[in-house]
């Protein structure tokens, strides 16, 4: 299932993790493991953040992908199922 993993990193912990390289190592490690379809990094409510779009093959991947962010940079993490336009169209045809 296509998912969006959205995360935010608190400013103080993010600053320390940026300075000691933990932030880059954590995000780069996840990107390598997840092989996302797309990833965007931004700010959210004044904190560092990002959205990573990927295919979740098994629900156990939630633990594998969120724990590094939570443990290493104290991130808040959300998982949201998402669709492409084609997925939406397919859903419409099933409802009609």
N, C-alpha and C positions, 0 to 999 in steps of 0.2 A: 504494500500500500504506500502511495506517495504521502510523505509527511513533511511538515515544516517543524523544525526545532528552533524555537526562539529563545534567546538567552540574554540576560543583562548581568553585568558585573558591577558590584558596588565600587564607588570611586576610590576609597582608600585601599582596599584590597587590590583593585585593578592597577592603581599606581605602583604599588609594591611589586605586583606580578609583572608589570611592564618593565620596570627597572631591572629586575633580576632574571628576566627572560622566561619566566614561567608562563606568562600569558601567550606568547608566541609559540612556545613549545606545546602547550596544551591545544591551542587552536589548530596548529599545523598537524599535530598527531591525529586529531579528530578528522580533519579534512582527508588525510591519507587513508584512514580506516573507513570512513563513511563513503568516500568517492561520490560526493553530492552532484546532483543535476545542476544546482546553482547555489551560490552562497553570497550573502550581502552583509556587510558590516557597517554599523551606523551608531548613532547615539539613541538612547531611549530614556526619557525622563531624566536627562542629565547624566546617564551612566553609559559606559561602553556596552555595545550590544551587537547582536547579529541574528540572522535568519538563515538557516541551512535547509535546503530542500533535497530530500533523498528518498530512496525506496526502502521501506522497512519490510524486511522479509519475515521477521519473527518478533513478537512483542518483547522478548528478552533483550533486544537491542536497546530498549529504553535505558536499562541499567548501564550497559556498555558505553553508551554515548553521553548520558547526563552526568554520571559519577565523576569523570575527570574534570568537568567544568565546576561541579559543586565542590569537590575536594580541593582542587588546585587554586581556584580563583573565587570561591564562594558565590558562584553564579546562581541566579534563579533561572530555572529551565522549564519550558512548556513544550509539549508536543501537540500538534494540530494536524488532523488529516486534511489534505488539500487535493484539488482536482485541476486538471487542465480543461480547456474549452471542449476538447473531445470527450473527456470523462463526463462533463456536465451534459453535453448533448446526448450521450448514451443513457444517462440517468433520466433525461426528459422523455426519451423514447420508451423507456420502461414504465413511466407513469401514465403516458397517454394511453 
